[in-house]
Amino acid sequence: MPYMRRPPISYVVLNSLKGHLLTNIAHQGYRSVRYCDFKFSAFVSYSRRKTEQSAAIQKTEVSAIPNECLCKYKDGDYDFCYHLPASYSIYGKRFNCNYLPVLDSLGLLGLLKFRYVPDTGNEKEDYISMTKNPVFVTAFSSNHYAEGTRLLYEIRSLWPKQFIIVYDLGLASEQTEIIQKLCDVQYRVFNFSAYPNYFTLLSQFRWKPVIIAETLKEFGSIWYMDTSVVFKKDNLSHVYDLVRCRQNVQNSARSVIPSSELRDEREQRTEHESGWDINQWRENVKECQKSAYLLHGYTGHGIFWATDPVVYEYFPTNFVEIKKPKAKMYEAGFVFVAKTREVITNILRWYVACALEQQCMAGTYGLHCSSTDSKRFSVFAKCHRFDQSVVNLLSANAYYYDRHYYVSEIVDFFNIVRGSTYHDLKPLMKC
């Protein structure tokens, strides 16, 4: 049954109530909500649409930038509001215009001058680069140094010549001295002085999207991994094939996305990832609809369960779909990324913008969650996962609120193991 049109409604609410009120109003049948925030003097527009559109690349006309989203920078006007990919009339609070130079330096502005991403009709034009041997990237401070030594030791055991970039987030001098002597390892100090001072709160992980963006700008594709990652095998071609298929397939030849109802049914009958299901993998390669920003490790709960409501002020979503079991949350600390236009436009640009905006990534809740295991999708557990909440929400928004399209569904090549004893890296200094 089509949605009944209701007149737009306006509310002025206290800051502490706004997230919940907007959520409820948007699902009472109103097509649009105009929200005024006294504190930030900004507006957020919400609307509902029944039809599902392609979230990654759409064929649509370029439209004027809304006044509340407009930023002036260098050569023109920029739209610095995130627009929901499936419905561009829905957009969030504008990010601080002062952060545009940072995005520019990371190569993330691109089509930000326009509200829409034009559809070229040819996926090859969207495909930017994927190097034969993606660079491995990690970052850690002194309290994760033991884990870091294990990661480097295990990588070198499997890939003797693999190029690795290590970002120093606060290592001791004797630790940096060892890292700098390792073969095929590039040591870099993360430049905290170039970013707001709250970047030094390492547990908010704002540095992570910046590091991913910085290295992706240099290299066609990367693996970013936290120190808790332990590789189990050296052949990763089955992961690469999920993205590499784009080089040979045009948009028109890629599989049609099933309806939300059919995908709900698929999720119910799909078992949790275990090893490598070759039949499913073959179907995924044939379908060729995976994101080029691929997550891998399931956290055990949904996105809505562990995402602070303040995030939705910047990144509106479909609150019906985001509460379903197919909108699962995956580890942000282990990702394979190939540089494509849709990755930059729909995920990485906004991932970095959120890191720069103090309230966007910080939220108001901590890591401790309060909810029963039986409601790990539809209930907010009053907790927040910082960068992980943000990148999962962006991925879900861009890929039909369905983890099938933003995760590899392959787990035979790694484990996540937190905590480690020190591994001697001196043998790795012999090139």
HELIX and SHEET records of a PDB file:
HELIX    1   1 LYS A   18  ALA A   26  1                                   9    
HELIX    2   2 ASN A   67  CYS A   69  5                                   3    
HELIX    3   3 CYS A   97  TYR A   99  5                                   3    
HELIX    4   4 LEU A  100  SER A  105  1                                   6    
HELIX    5   5 GLY A  110  LYS A  113  5                                   4    
HELIX    6   6 GLU A  123  ASP A  126  1                                   4    
HELIX    7   7 SER A  142  HIS A  144  5                                   3    
HELIX    8   8 TYR A  145  LEU A  158  1                                  14    
HELIX    9   9 SER A  173  GLN A  180  1                                   8    
HELIX   10  10 PHE A  192  ALA A  194  5                                   3    
HELIX   11  11 ASN A  197  THR A  200  5                                   4    
HELIX   12  12 LEU A  202  GLN A  204  5                                   3    
HELIX   13  13 TRP A  207  GLU A  218  1                                  12    
HELIX   14  14 SER A  237  ARG A  244  1                                   8    
HELIX   15  15 CYS A  245  GLN A  247  5                                   3    
HELIX   16  16 ASN A  251  ALA A  253  5                                   3    
HELIX   17  17 SER A  260  ARG A  269  1                                  10    
HELIX   18  18 ILE A  278  GLU A  287  1                                  10    
HELIX   19  19 PHE A  304  ALA A  306  5                                   3    
HELIX   20  20 VAL A  311  TYR A  314  1                                   4    
HELIX   21  21 GLU A  321  LYS A  323  5                                   3    
HELIX   22  22 ARG A  341  VAL A  343  1                                   3    
HELIX   23  23 ILE A  344  LEU A  348  3                                   5    
HELIX   24  24 ARG A  349  LEU A  356  1                                   8    
HELIX   25  25 GLN A  358  ALA A  362  1                                   5    
HELIX   26  26 ASP A  373  LYS A  375  5                                   3    
HELIX   27  27 ASP A  387  ALA A  398  1                                  12    
HELIX   28  28 ARG A  403  TYR A  405  5                                   3    
HELIX   29  29 LYS A  426  MET A  429  5                                   4    
SHEET    1   A 3 ILE A   9  VAL A  12  0                                        
SHEET    2   A 3 SER A  32  ASP A  37  1                                        
SHEET    3   A 3 ALA A  42  SER A  47 -1                                        
SHEET    1   B 2 LEU A  70  TYR A  73  0                                        
SHEET    2   B 2 GLY A  76  ASP A  79 -1                                        
SHEET    1   C 6 TYR A 127  SER A 129  0                                        
SHEET    2   C 6 PHE A 334  THR A 340 -1                                        
SHEET    3   C 6 SER A 221  MET A 225 -1                                        
SHEET    4   C 6 VAL A 135  PHE A 140  1                                        
SHEET    5   C 6 ILE A 164  ASP A 168  1                                        
SHEET    6   C 6 VAL A 185  VAL A 189  1                                        
SHEET    1   D 3 TYR A 127  SER A 129  0                                        
SHEET    2   D 3 PHE A 334  THR A 340 -1                                        
SHEET    3   D 3 TYR A 293  LEU A 295 -1                                        
SHEET    1   E 2 VAL A 229  PHE A 231  0                                        
SHEET    2   E 2 PHE A 414  ILE A 416 -1                                        
SHEET    1   F 2 TYR A 298  GLY A 302  0                                        
SHEET    2   F 2 LYS A 328  TYR A 330 -1                                        
END                                                                             
